[in-house]
Amino acid sequence: MSGRRKTAVFLTVLFAIVVLFSHIFTAAEADHDCSGEDCPVCQVVAAVENAFKGLSAAKVSDSSAFVLFFAAVVLVLFAADEVLRSTLITLKVKLSN
C-alpha cells in the first residue's frame, strides 16, 4: 500500500471516529442538567450540531449520512484491493502480436 493511500485510509477512519464520538457525546448529553445561559455543554452540543449541518450538502439526517459514508469507505477499501490485484501482469496476459 502506498504512503498516500495509507494516509487517506487513516484520515478517513479518523474522520469516521470523530463523527461517531460526536454523535455519542450529543446523545449522552442531551438530557444534562443545564447550569444556565452560559452552559459549556450546551455550547459544545450546539457547535457539533452546526458542524454537521455545515457538512451535510444534502438534506439527510446525520446518522444516515454517516452510515452511507462508512459503507462507501468499506466498499472502496475492499474493491480497491481487488482491482489492484487484477492487472495484466498478475493475469499473465501476453501483449505481443
GIUR-V731588 format. One record per residue. N is the residue number from 1. RES is the residue in one letter. PHI is phi as a letter, one per 40 degrees, with the letter a starting at -180 (999 if undefined). PSI is psi in radians with two decimals (none if undefined). Layout:
n:N res:RES phi:PHI psi:PSI
n:N res:RES phi:PHI psi:PSI
This chain:
n:1 res:M phi:999 psi:2.33
n:2 res:S phi:c psi:2.89
n:3 res:G phi:c psi:-0.67
n:4 res:R phi:c psi:-0.69
n:5 res:R phi:c psi:-0.71
n:6 res:K phi:c psi:-0.72
n:7 res:T phi:c psi:-0.74
n:8 res:A phi:c psi:-0.75
n:9 res:V phi:c psi:-0.75
n:10 res:F phi:c psi:-0.79
n:11 res:L phi:c psi:-0.62
n:12 res:T phi:c psi:-0.79
n:13 res:V phi:c psi:-0.71
n:14 res:L phi:c psi:-0.76
n:15 res:F phi:c psi:-0.74
n:16 res:A phi:c psi:-0.68
n:17 res:I phi:c psi:-0.74
n:18 res:V phi:c psi:-0.75
n:19 res:V phi:c psi:-0.76
n:20 res:L phi:c psi:-0.84
n:21 res:F phi:c psi:-0.51
n:22 res:S phi:c psi:-0.74
n:23 res:H phi:c psi:-0.70
n:24 res:I phi:c psi:-0.76
n:25 res:F phi:c psi:-0.77
n:26 res:T phi:c psi:-0.73
n:27 res:A phi:c psi:-0.68
n:28 res:A phi:c psi:-0.60
n:29 res:E phi:c psi:0.27
n:30 res:A phi:c psi:-0.62
n:31 res:D phi:b psi:0.76
n:32 res:H phi:c psi:2.89
n:33 res:D phi:c psi:1.83
n:34 res:C phi:c psi:2.35
n:35 res:S phi:c psi:0.07
n:36 res:G phi:h psi:-2.74
n:37 res:E phi:c psi:-0.60
n:38 res:D phi:b psi:0.77
n:39 res:C phi:c psi:2.12
n:40 res:P phi:c psi:-0.54
n:41 res:V phi:c psi:-0.75
n:42 res:C phi:c psi:-0.64
n:43 res:Q phi:c psi:-0.70
n:44 res:V phi:c psi:-0.75
n:45 res:V phi:c psi:-0.73
n:46 res:A phi:c psi:-0.67
n:47 res:A phi:c psi:-0.70
n:48 res:V phi:c psi:-0.77
n:49 res:E phi:c psi:-0.72
n:50 res:N phi:c psi:-0.64
n:51 res:A phi:c psi:-0.71
n:52 res:F phi:c psi:-0.59
n:53 res:K phi:c psi:-0.64
n:54 res:G phi:c psi:-0.56
n:55 res:L phi:c psi:-0.49
n:56 res:S phi:c psi:1.88
n:57 res:A phi:c psi:-0.74
n:58 res:A phi:c psi:2.84
n:59 res:K phi:c psi:1.12
n:60 res:V phi:b psi:2.83
n:61 res:S phi:c psi:2.71
n:62 res:D phi:c psi:-0.66
n:63 res:S phi:c psi:-0.69
n:64 res:S phi:c psi:-0.58
n:65 res:A phi:c psi:-0.69
n:66 res:F phi:c psi:-0.74
n:67 res:V phi:c psi:-0.77
n:68 res:L phi:c psi:-0.71
n:69 res:F phi:c psi:-0.80
n:70 res:F phi:c psi:-0.71
n:71 res:A phi:c psi:-0.69
n:72 res:A phi:c psi:-0.70
n:73 res:V phi:c psi:-0.78
n:74 res:V phi:c psi:-0.76
n:75 res:L phi:c psi:-0.73
n:76 res:V phi:c psi:-0.72
n:77 res:L phi:c psi:-0.75
n:78 res:F phi:c psi:-0.70
n:79 res:A phi:c psi:-0.67
n:80 res:A phi:c psi:-0.66
n:81 res:D phi:c psi:-0.72
n:82 res:E phi:c psi:-0.69
n:83 res:V phi:c psi:-0.69
n:84 res:L phi:c psi:-0.44
n:85 res:R phi:c psi:-0.54
n:86 res:S phi:c psi:1.38
n:87 res:T phi:b psi:3.02
n:88 res:L phi:c psi:-0.59
n:89 res:I phi:c psi:-0.78
n:90 res:T phi:c psi:-0.47
n:91 res:L phi:c psi:-0.10
n:92 res:K phi:f psi:0.84
n:93 res:V phi:c psi:2.26
n:94 res:K phi:c psi:2.16
n:95 res:L phi:b psi:0.21
n:96 res:S phi:c psi:2.69
n:97 res:N phi:c psi:none
